[in-house]
Amino acid sequence: MSSEDYGYDYDLLFKIVLIGDSGVGKSNLLSRFTKNEFNMDSKSTIGVEFATRTLEIDGKRIKAQIWDTAGQERYRAITSAYYRGAVGALIVYDISKSSSYENCNHWLSELRENADDNVAVGLIGNKSDLAHLRAVPTEESKTFAQENQLLFTETSALNSENVDKAFEELINTIYQKVSKHQMDLGDSSANGNANGASAPNGPTISLTPTPNENKKANGNNCC
Ligand SMILES: Nc1nc2c(ncn2[C@@H]2O[C@H](COP(=O)(O)OP(=O)(O)OP(=O)(O)O)[C@@H](O)[C@H]2O)c(=O)[nH]1
C-alpha cells in the first residue's frame, strides 16, 4: 500500500529545528522558505511556531516540518521538547553581529546534548545583504563548519539569496542518511524511522502528522 492509500500527502516527514540568537532572522528564514514572505518589522518569537514545505527527492514526497522558537533565554523553557524527534537543525547567526556567531558554539552544544546523535546540522550566516556591515569573515565560519562537520551557507532572508539552497542541502543530507540507514538494514525499515524520520505508514517516532500545514503552537499547545 502506498502512503496515499492512508490519506497522507507525503512519504517522509522530517522535523527540522532552527536555533540561534534572538534577531538573527530565524523566523524570516522560515517564512521565506515556506511562504516566500519577509517581514522587516517581525517581532521576537514567543513560544514555538512551525511551518512546512514539501519537496520531492527520488520521486518521494518529503515534508519538511520546520520549527522556530525564540532565541531569547527567557522564552526558552522548552528545550528538550523542542529538540525531540528532530532529524535536522540549522544554527543561524547574523553575519553583521559577531556575538551571534560566537554563540554558535553554545547552540551546537545544546543541540548535541538534546538531539539525536544522527541529527544533520547546517550553519547559516544570515543577512548576507548587509555586506557593508560584515563582522564575521566567511572563511572563519567555513572553517568552524568543517571542523564540526556542519553544512555551511550564507543566506539573506531579505533578498532570498541561498535560502532554498540552505534548506534543500540539509533536507538532502537527511534523506541520504535515511536512505543509507534503510540500505544498511536491507530495506526492512522502508517505512520506518531511520534517524527519527517518520513515514506515514510506518511507526511514528515523536512527531505525528498534522492536518494543517502552518500552525502556531504557543505555550500549552506546544510539543
Ligand atoms: N537585512 C536583513 N534583515 C533581516 C534578515 N533576516 C531577518 N532580518 C531582520 O532581522 C530582524 C529579526 O528577524 P527575525 O526573523 O524576527 O529574527 P529571529 O531570529 O526569529 O528572532 P527571535 O524570534 O527573537 O529569536 C527583523 O527586523 C528582520 O526583518 C536578512 O536576511 N537581512
The ligand as a MOL file (V3000), in Angstrom:
LIG
                    3D

  0  0  0     0  0            999 V3000
M  V30 BEGIN CTAB
M  V30 COUNTS 32 34 0 0 0
M  V30 BEGIN ATOM
M  V30 1 N 18.8770 42.9460 6.3530 0
M  V30 2 C 18.3050 41.7950 6.7510 0
M  V30 3 N 17.4740 41.7880 7.8130 0
M  V30 4 C 16.9350 40.5930 8.1790 0
M  V30 5 C 17.2090 39.3720 7.5040 0
M  V30 6 N 16.5330 38.3820 8.1320 0
M  V30 7 C 15.8730 38.9450 9.1440 0
M  V30 8 N 16.1080 40.2810 9.1840 0
M  V30 9 C 15.5710 41.2560 10.1420 0
M  V30 10 O 16.1180 40.9630 11.4330 0
M  V30 11 C 15.1350 41.1870 12.4390 0
M  V30 12 C 14.9480 39.9020 13.2680 0
M  V30 13 O 14.4170 38.8930 12.4160 0
M  V30 14 P 13.6370 37.6190 12.9900 0
M  V30 15 O 13.3600 36.7260 11.8300 0
M  V30 16 O 12.4690 38.0400 13.7990 0
M  V30 17 O 14.7500 37.0190 13.9560 0
M  V30 18 P 14.6510 35.7360 14.9250 0
M  V30 19 O 15.9640 35.0610 14.8830 0
M  V30 20 O 13.4630 34.9110 14.5580 0
M  V30 21 O 14.4300 36.4100 16.3540 0
M  V30 22 P 13.8020 35.7280 17.7200 0
M  V30 23 O 12.4040 35.3070 17.3920 0
M  V30 24 O 13.8470 36.8580 18.7330 0
M  V30 25 O 14.6960 34.5980 18.1160 0
M  V30 26 C 13.8590 41.6570 11.7290 0
M  V30 27 O 13.8320 43.0670 11.7490 0
M  V30 28 C 14.0560 41.1450 10.3140 0
M  V30 29 O 13.3580 41.9430 9.3830 0
M  V30 30 C 18.0840 39.4240 6.3740 0
M  V30 31 O 18.3900 38.4250 5.7040 0
M  V30 32 N 18.6130 40.6570 6.0530 0
M  V30 END ATOM
M  V30 BEGIN BOND
M  V30 1 1 1 2
M  V30 2 2 2 3
M  V30 3 1 2 32
M  V30 4 1 3 4
M  V30 5 2 4 5
M  V30 6 1 4 8
M  V30 7 1 5 6
M  V30 8 1 5 30
M  V30 9 2 6 7
M  V30 10 1 7 8
M  V30 11 1 8 9
M  V30 12 1 9 10
M  V30 13 1 9 28
M  V30 14 1 10 11
M  V30 15 1 11 12
M  V30 16 1 11 26
M  V30 17 1 12 13
M  V30 18 1 13 14
M  V30 19 2 14 15
M  V30 20 1 14 16
M  V30 21 1 14 17
M  V30 22 1 17 18
M  V30 23 2 18 19
M  V30 24 1 18 20
M  V30 25 1 18 21
M  V30 26 1 21 22
M  V30 27 2 22 23
M  V30 28 1 22 24
M  V30 29 1 22 25
M  V30 30 1 26 27
M  V30 31 1 26 28
M  V30 32 1 28 29
M  V30 33 2 30 31
M  V30 34 1 30 32
M  V30 END BOND
M  V30 END CTAB
M  END
